[in-house]
Amino acid sequence: MASSNSGIPIKAEQDSDGSAQSTADMTAFVQNLLVQMQTRFQTMSENIISKIDEMGARIDELEQSINDLKAEMGNEGMATPSKIKEESKPSDSSA
């Protein structure tokens, strides 16, 4: 970079203007990149939250199905011993 000691102040001004433009371009580029990243992260975050909510609903449905099966098994479990007793009584009386 040219300095004021080089005896060419015009060159220093041109470098300064070029640097300022380059810095402004770089700043605009970085800001644009950050906005794009923010948008992508926001979209990913919303997708992740949506998937978590969907998984939560599926887990709730699965839990309800398991509870229904337990209740059904409990009812069948209660009915089965009484059926066995009913079946064994006639066998005992006929023997």
N, CA and C atoms as a LAMMPS dump frame, in Angstrom:
ITEM: TIMESTEP
0
ITEM: NUMBER OF ATOMS
285
ITEM: BOX BOUNDS ff ff ff
-5.0000000000000000e+02 5.0000000000000000e+02
-5.0000000000000000e+02 5.0000000000000000e+02
-5.0000000000000000e+02 5.0000000000000000e+02
ITEM: ATOMS id mol type element x y z
1 1 1 N 0.849 -1.171 0
2 1 2 C 0 0 0
3 1 3 C 0.895 1.235 0
4 2 1 N 0.519 2.239 -0.746
5 2 2 C 1.307 3.457 -0.809
6 2 3 C 1.032 4.311 0.404
7 3 1 N 2.074 4.928 0.911
8 3 2 C 1.896 5.789 2.078
9 3 3 C 2.14 7.239 1.659
10 4 1 N 1.868 8.179 2.551
11 4 2 C 2.072 9.587 2.233
12 4 3 C 3.56 9.901 2.115
13 5 1 N 4.431 9.065 2.647
14 5 2 C 5.87 9.257 2.548
15 5 3 C 6.402 8.91 1.164
16 6 1 N 5.597 8.238 0.337
17 6 2 C 6.066 7.824 -0.98
18 6 3 C 6.118 8.998 -1.964
19 7 1 N 5.513 10.084 -1.615
20 7 2 C 5.534 11.238 -2.5
21 7 3 C 4.464 11.179 -3.564
22 8 1 N 3.533 10.214 -3.504
23 8 2 C 2.47 10.103 -4.495
24 8 3 C 1.13 10.093 -3.747
25 9 1 N 0.673 11.258 -3.306
26 9 2 C -0.578 11.314 -2.549
27 9 3 C -1.8 10.909 -3.376
28 10 1 N -1.776 11.133 -4.687
29 10 2 C -2.893 10.741 -5.546
30 10 3 C -3.064 9.23 -5.498
31 11 1 N -1.95 8.51 -5.564
32 11 2 C -1.975 7.048 -5.507
33 11 3 C -2.579 6.599 -4.171
34 12 1 N -2.226 7.274 -3.082
35 12 2 C -2.751 6.921 -1.766
36 12 3 C -4.259 7.13 -1.727
37 13 1 N -4.736 8.212 -2.331
38 13 2 C -6.173 8.463 -2.354
39 13 3 C -6.89 7.4 -3.171
40 14 1 N -6.317 6.99 -4.281
41 14 2 C -6.935 5.954 -5.102
42 14 3 C -6.98 4.636 -4.341
43 15 1 N -5.908 4.281 -3.659
44 15 2 C -5.89 3.057 -2.863
45 15 3 C -6.927 3.14 -1.745
46 16 1 N -7.032 4.315 -1.155
47 16 2 C -7.994 4.511 -0.077
48 16 3 C -9.419 4.342 -0.596
49 17 1 N -9.694 4.94 -1.758
50 17 2 C -11.026 4.799 -2.348
51 17 3 C -11.293 3.347 -2.741
52 18 1 N -10.295 2.707 -3.319
53 18 2 C -10.43 1.293 -3.698
54 18 3 C -10.64 0.418 -2.478
55 19 1 N -9.919 0.71 -1.422
56 19 2 C -10.076 -0.04 -0.175
57 19 3 C -11.453 0.185 0.415
58 20 1 N -11.909 1.416 0.381
59 20 2 C -13.231 1.724 0.927
60 20 3 C -14.307 0.992 0.135
61 21 1 N -14.164 1.006 -1.196
62 21 2 C -15.145 0.304 -2.036
63 21 3 C -15.078 -1.2 -1.776
64 22 1 N -13.862 -1.716 -1.683
65 22 2 C -13.672 -3.143 -1.424
66 22 3 C -14.255 -3.521 -0.062
67 23 1 N -14.03 -2.675 0.917
68 23 2 C -14.58 -2.927 2.258
69 23 3 C -16.1 -2.877 2.232
70 24 1 N -16.651 -1.916 1.509
71 24 2 C -18.105 -1.801 1.404
72 24 3 C -18.69 -3.025 0.696
73 25 1 N -18.02 -3.46 -0.368
74 25 2 C -18.48 -4.659 -1.085
75 25 3 C -18.424 -5.881 -0.184
76 26 1 N -17.331 -6.009 0.549
77 26 2 C -17.17 -7.158 1.441
78 26 3 C -18.222 -7.114 2.551
79 27 1 N -18.484 -5.937 3.082
80 27 2 C -19.497 -5.794 4.129
81 27 3 C -20.875 -6.185 3.608
82 28 1 N -21.203 -5.719 2.418
83 28 2 C -22.496 -6.053 1.813
84 28 3 C -22.585 -7.561 1.563
85 29 1 N -21.502 -8.154 1.086
86 29 2 C -21.472 -9.593 0.822
87 29 3 C -21.684 -10.384 2.117
88 30 1 N -20.966 -9.994 3.159
89 30 2 C -21.075 -10.699 4.444
90 30 3 C -22.471 -10.523 5.03
91 31 1 N -23.017 -9.326 4.951
92 31 2 C -24.369 -9.101 5.464
93 31 3 C -25.384 -9.946 4.709
94 32 1 N -25.248 -10.017 3.39
95 32 2 C -26.137 -10.827 2.568
96 32 3 C -26.001 -12.301 2.951
97 33 1 N -24.774 -12.744 3.144
98 33 2 C -24.519 -14.125 3.537
99 33 3 C -25.14 -14.43 4.903
100 34 1 N -25.008 -13.51 5.821
101 34 2 C -25.6 -13.699 7.152
102 34 3 C -27.125 -13.752 7.086
103 35 1 N -27.726 -12.93 6.245
104 35 2 C -29.185 -12.958 6.075
105 35 3 C -29.619 -14.303 5.501
106 36 1 N -28.869 -14.798 4.494
107 36 2 C -29.19 -16.106 3.915
108 36 3 C -29.062 -17.215 4.956
109 37 1 N -27.999 -17.156 5.751
110 37 2 C -27.807 -18.17 6.799
111 37 3 C -28.932 -18.097 7.83
112 38 1 N -29.307 -16.889 8.226
113 38 2 C -30.393 -16.704 9.19
114 38 3 C -31.683 -17.313 8.653
115 39 1 N -31.97 -17.069 7.377
116 39 2 C -33.175 -17.603 6.747
117 39 3 C -33.141 -19.129 6.73
118 40 1 N -32.001 -19.677 6.359
119 40 2 C -31.878 -21.14 6.317
120 40 3 C -32.011 -21.748 7.701
121 41 1 N -31.373 -21.155 8.695
122 41 2 C -31.486 -21.665 10.058
123 41 3 C -32.921 -21.558 10.568
124 42 1 N -33.599 -20.472 10.235
125 42 2 C -34.993 -20.31 10.641
126 42 3 C -35.862 -21.393 10.017
127 43 1 N -35.644 -21.652 8.722
128 43 2 C -36.402 -22.692 8.027
129 43 3 C -36.125 -24.063 8.64
130 44 1 N -34.846 -24.356 8.89
131 44 2 C -34.501 -25.642 9.502
132 44 3 C -35.108 -25.761 10.89
133 45 1 N -35.062 -24.695 11.65
134 45 2 C -35.624 -24.702 12.999
135 45 3 C -37.122 -24.978 12.964
136 46 1 N -37.821 -24.325 12.052
137 46 2 C -39.259 -24.552 11.926
138 46 3 C -39.55 -25.989 11.507
139 47 1 N -38.733 -26.539 10.585
140 47 2 C -38.916 -27.926 10.157
141 47 3 C -38.668 -28.896 11.309
142 48 1 N -37.636 -28.634 12.093
143 48 2 C -37.326 -29.506 13.23
144 48 3 C -38.45 -29.464 14.248
145 49 1 N -38.945 -28.277 14.555
146 49 2 C -40.045 -28.152 15.52
147 49 3 C -41.284 -28.867 15.001
148 50 1 N -41.554 -28.736 13.713
149 50 2 C -42.696 -29.419 13.105
150 50 3 C -42.549 -30.931 13.231
151 51 1 N -41.353 -31.45 12.946
152 51 2 C -41.105 -32.895 13.048
153 51 3 C -41.235 -33.373 14.498
154 52 1 N -40.749 -32.578 15.442
155 52 2 C -40.863 -32.942 16.857
156 52 3 C -42.328 -32.988 17.269
157 53 1 N -43.114 -32.009 16.83
158 53 2 C -44.548 -32.005 17.135
159 53 3 C -45.23 -33.232 16.535
160 54 1 N -44.856 -33.572 15.297
161 54 2 C -45.427 -34.74 14.626
162 54 3 C -45.051 -36.024 15.373
163 55 1 N -43.795 -36.118 15.8
164 55 2 C -43.365 -37.29 16.567
165 55 3 C -44.107 -37.374 17.894
166 56 1 N -44.331 -36.234 18.529
167 56 2 C -45.074 -36.203 19.784
168 56 3 C -46.493 -36.723 19.602
169 57 1 N -47.13 -36.315 18.517
170 57 2 C -48.49 -36.786 18.227
171 57 3 C -48.489 -38.292 17.971
172 58 1 N -47.484 -38.773 17.258
173 58 2 C -47.393 -40.22 16.993
174 58 3 C -47.156 -41 18.285
175 59 1 N -46.316 -40.453 19.147
176 59 2 C -46.057 -41.107 20.433
177 59 3 C -47.332 -41.145 21.262
178 60 1 N -48.097 -40.055 21.252
179 60 2 C -49.371 -40.034 21.974
180 60 3 C -50.321 -41.101 21.432
181 61 1 N -50.385 -41.224 20.1
182 61 2 C -51.243 -42.247 19.488
183 61 3 C -50.767 -43.65 19.864
184 62 1 N -49.462 -43.851 19.845
185 62 2 C -48.901 -45.145 20.215
186 62 3 C -49.2 -45.466 21.673
187 63 1 N -49.043 -44.487 22.533
188 63 2 C -49.34 -44.676 23.949
189 63 3 C -50.811 -45.034 24.146
190 64 1 N -51.688 -44.357 23.417
191 64 2 C -53.118 -44.652 23.521
192 64 3 C -53.403 -46.069 23.023
193 65 1 N -52.767 -46.48 21.932
194 65 2 C -52.946 -47.832 21.411
195 65 3 C -52.467 -48.875 22.416
196 66 1 N -51.339 -48.611 23.047
197 66 2 C -50.814 -49.538 24.056
198 66 3 C -51.78 -49.632 25.235
199 67 1 N -52.293 -48.503 25.678
200 67 2 C -53.254 -48.518 26.785
201 67 3 C -54.529 -49.262 26.406
202 68 1 N -54.984 -49.076 25.156
203 68 2 C -56.166 -49.811 24.68
204 68 3 C -55.895 -51.308 24.666
205 69 1 N -54.724 -51.695 24.194
206 69 2 C -54.365 -53.113 24.177
207 69 3 C -54.26 -53.68 25.586
208 70 1 N -53.678 -52.906 26.504
209 70 2 C -53.59 -53.356 27.896
210 70 3 C -54.984 -53.568 28.474
211 71 1 N -55.871 -52.617 28.201
212 71 2 C -57.242 -52.731 28.712
213 71 3 C -57.928 -53.946 28.101
214 72 1 N -57.729 -54.143 26.816
215 72 2 C -58.325 -55.287 26.137
216 72 3 C -57.757 -56.586 26.692
217 73 1 N -56.463 -56.626 26.892
218 73 2 C -55.825 -57.814 27.456
219 73 3 C -56.3 -58.034 28.889
220 74 1 N -56.487 -56.958 29.623
221 74 2 C -56.987 -57.071 30.992
222 74 3 C -58.39 -57.636 31.015
223 75 1 N -59.242 -57.183 30.098
224 75 2 C -60.612 -57.683 30.019
225 75 3 C -60.622 -59.146 29.604
226 76 1 N -59.802 -59.492 28.633
227 76 2 C -59.707 -60.877 28.194
228 76 3 C -59.103 -61.731 29.288
229 77 1 N -58.122 -61.168 29.991
230 77 2 C -57.497 -61.891 31.1
231 77 3 C -58.493 -62.194 32.196
232 78 1 N -59.402 -61.285 32.464
233 78 2 C -60.427 -61.499 33.482
234 78 3 C -61.479 -62.475 32.981
235 79 1 N -61.807 -62.4 31.714
236 79 2 C -62.821 -63.276 31.153
237 79 3 C -62.282 -64.695 31.019
238 80 1 N -61.033 -64.842 30.734
239 80 2 C -60.456 -66.165 30.519
240 80 3 C -60.513 -67.031 31.774
241 81 1 N -60.134 -66.562 32.962
242 81 2 C -60.232 -67.43 34.143
243 81 3 C -61.672 -67.83 34.449
244 82 1 N -62.627 -66.932 34.261
245 82 2 C -64.011 -67.302 34.538
246 82 3 C -64.5 -68.337 33.532
247 83 1 N -64.055 -68.229 32.299
248 83 2 C -64.415 -69.232 31.298
249 83 3 C -63.803 -70.573 31.668
250 84 1 N -62.581 -70.539 32.151
251 84 2 C -61.935 -71.778 32.561
252 84 3 C -62.695 -72.397 33.719
253 85 1 N -63.116 -71.59 34.688
254 85 2 C -63.882 -72.102 35.823
255 85 3 C -65.2 -72.687 35.359
256 86 1 N -65.882 -71.986 34.433
257 86 2 C -67.16 -72.48 33.927
258 86 3 C -66.968 -73.803 33.193
259 87 1 N -65.907 -73.885 32.413
260 87 2 C -65.63 -75.103 31.668
261 87 3 C -65.224 -76.238 32.591
262 88 1 N -64.511 -75.931 33.666
263 88 2 C -64.058 -76.974 34.572
264 88 3 C -65.194 -77.485 35.454
265 89 1 N -66.182 -76.661 35.769
266 89 2 C -67.315 -77.105 36.621
267 89 3 C -68.117 -78.213 35.956
268 90 1 N -68.549 -78.03 34.685
269 90 2 C -69.285 -79.13 34.096
270 90 3 C -68.423 -80.39 33.973
271 91 1 N -67.161 -80.246 33.73
272 91 2 C -66.278 -81.403 33.619
273 91 3 C -66.201 -82.108 34.962
274 92 1 N -66.136 -81.324 36.076
275 92 2 C -66.068 -81.917 37.394
276 92 3 C -67.346 -82.619 37.763
277 93 1 N -68.502 -82.029 37.399
278 93 2 C -69.781 -82.616 37.76
279 93 3 C -70.081 -83.846 36.917
280 94 1 N -69.573 -83.878 35.685
281 94 2 C -69.833 -85.039 34.839
282 94 3 C -68.851 -86.162 35.132
283 95 1 N -67.789 -85.887 35.829
284 95 2 C -66.81 -86.934 36.111
285 95 3 C -67.101 -87.734 37.318
